[in-house]
Amino acid sequence: MTLFTQHPDQLPDPLSSVVSEPLAVAAVTGLVQRRGLAQVTPQTIRLHRVPAALLRERDKTGRGPDAGRNDMARVLAAAVPDEPWIVASWPTWRLLFPHVLAVVDHATQVPDEEFADYITYLLDRAGLYLQSSGQSLAALPLRKRL
């Protein structure tokens, strides 16, 4: 949840205006939970697989099919700790790392320049996190891809 609420400037409207208002966040997350579309805790929101897949395939914004992927890359690049070798940043990395991998894995097509910059940054930071936390073998594919 804090990934969105701490970086609303990285999100498109109307999502940025909703996550900027705590009462609006509570109303929206309460609604999706009551309708059974997501599991919501004070720290997380986890969409169920079917609505998540439908949302990934749907583009009603007119911004293009890659807009959501680019938005998430931008938010993650703003949220990941800049210095992944600092042990105090590792709990944040543990939470964000699966999301970083998901966004990076969707970069198989030829990305636009802005998205490529975010992917490069995320690959670099994720590889440094793994290497610094003693997971050198796991870091190797990320470093090679970088």
Phi, psi and omega per residue, in radians:
M1 nan -0.718 -3.125
T2 -1.175 -0.409 3.082
L3 -0.977 -0.719 3.125
F4 -1.467 -0.785 -3.030
T5 -1.229 -0.446 3.113
Q6 -1.548 -0.174 -3.113
H7 -2.337 0.860 -3.112
P8 -1.138 -0.447 -3.141
D9 -1.174 -0.281 3.141
Q10 -1.589 -0.061 -3.061
L11 -1.848 2.683 3.092
P12 -1.372 2.799 3.010
D13 -1.319 2.575 0.085
P14 -1.530 -0.034 -3.110
L15 -1.064 -0.698 -3.113
S16 -1.099 -0.680 3.131
S17 -1.261 -0.563 3.121
V18 -1.190 -0.829 -3.082
V19 -1.289 -0.193 3.079
S20 -1.376 -0.312 -3.098
E21 -1.951 1.968 -3.115
P22 -0.975 -0.665 3.129
L23 -1.187 -0.639 3.097
A24 -1.174 -0.685 3.092
V25 -1.076 -0.800 -3.141
A26 -1.084 -0.722 -3.139
A27 -1.137 -0.813 -3.101
V28 -1.186 -0.803 -3.130
T29 -1.169 -0.614 3.068
G30 -1.106 -0.722 3.130
L31 -1.105 -0.841 -3.122
V32 -1.159 -0.540 3.098
Q33 -1.247 -0.773 3.136
R34 -1.090 -0.574 3.136
R35 -1.475 0.015 3.083
G36 1.318 0.356 -3.117
L37 -1.555 -0.307 -3.080
A38 -2.738 2.763 2.968
Q39 -1.759 2.226 -3.055
V40 -2.139 2.294 2.983
T41 -2.167 2.997 3.108
P42 -1.050 -0.436 -3.112
Q43 -1.798 -0.382 -2.991
T44 -2.375 2.775 2.920
I45 -2.369 2.210 -3.119
R46 -2.186 1.896 3.099
L47 -1.204 2.523 3.021
H48 -1.201 2.771 -3.003
R49 -1.056 -0.740 -3.068
V50 -1.152 -0.924 3.092
P51 -1.063 -0.619 3.129
A52 -1.097 -0.773 3.133
A53 -1.129 -0.712 3.115
L54 -1.112 -0.708 3.128
L55 -1.164 -0.629 3.124
R56 -1.134 -0.588 -3.080
E57 -1.481 -0.221 -3.009
R58 -1.813 2.351 3.079
D59 -2.306 1.681 3.101
K60 -1.719 0.006 -3.086
T61 -1.487 -0.343 -3.086
G62 1.326 0.181 -3.108
R63 -1.574 -0.048 3.127
G64 1.832 2.800 -3.041
P65 -1.201 -0.354 -3.094
D66 -1.715 0.057 -3.041
A67 -1.093 -0.779 -3.135
G68 -1.106 -0.726 3.098
R69 -1.080 -0.761 3.126
N70 -1.142 -0.680 3.110
D71 -1.068 -0.799 -3.124
M72 -1.158 -0.670 3.095
A73 -1.093 -0.712 3.135
R74 -1.143 -0.776 3.137
V75 -1.120 -0.793 -3.138
L76 -1.126 -0.696 3.120
A77 -1.091 -0.582 3.098
A78 -1.333 -0.483 -3.011
A79 -1.618 -0.526 -3.080
V80 -1.197 2.493 3.110
P81 -1.086 2.382 -3.119
D82 -1.200 -0.464 -3.077
E83 -2.066 1.382 -3.044
P84 -1.196 -0.158 3.104
W85 -1.411 -0.188 3.100
I86 -1.428 2.126 -3.035
V87 -0.992 -0.616 -3.127
A88 -1.092 -0.346 3.129
S89 -1.514 -0.168 -3.042
W90 -1.133 -0.648 3.069
P91 -1.048 -0.682 3.087
T92 -1.140 -0.742 3.108
W93 -1.079 -0.700 3.126
R94 -1.039 -0.642 3.131
L95 -1.301 -0.701 -3.034
L96 -1.550 -0.365 -3.029
F97 -0.974 -0.799 3.119
P98 -1.059 -0.592 3.132
H99 -1.258 -0.656 3.067
V100 -1.061 -0.809 3.129
L101 -1.071 -0.711 -3.141
A102 -1.083 -0.770 3.140
V103 -1.187 -0.738 -3.138
V104 -1.121 -0.667 3.133
D105 -1.135 -0.436 3.103
H106 -1.464 0.099 -3.141
A107 -1.662 0.466 -3.104
T108 -1.297 -0.528 3.092
Q109 -1.312 3.019 3.087
V110 -1.275 1.920 -3.073
P111 -1.416 2.760 3.024
D112 -1.234 2.929 -2.993
E113 -1.086 -0.749 -3.130
E114 -1.086 -0.809 3.137
F115 -1.120 -0.681 3.122
A116 -1.068 -0.670 3.096
D117 -1.106 -0.757 3.123
Y118 -1.136 -0.728 -3.136
I119 -1.123 -0.745 3.108
T120 -1.034 -0.814 3.137
Y121 -1.096 -0.806 -3.115
L122 -1.134 -0.716 3.087
L123 -1.078 -0.760 -3.137
D124 -1.084 -0.904 -3.105
R125 -1.143 -0.709 -3.139
A126 -1.146 -0.728 3.093
G127 -1.101 -0.727 3.097
L128 -1.138 -0.667 3.094
Y129 -1.060 -0.873 -3.119
L130 -1.087 -0.788 -3.131
Q131 -1.105 -0.774 -3.118
S132 -1.166 -0.538 -3.110
S133 -1.580 0.244 3.046
G134 1.461 0.342 -3.129
Q135 -1.986 0.986 -3.038
S136 -1.065 -0.694 3.128
L137 -1.123 -0.666 3.106
A138 -1.233 -0.500 -3.139
A139 -1.307 -0.450 -3.035
L140 -0.985 -0.850 3.129
P141 -1.072 -0.624 3.119
L142 -1.189 -0.739 3.139
R143 -1.155 -0.684 3.094
K144 -1.125 -0.745 3.140
R145 -1.124 -0.614 3.115
L146 -1.068 nan nan
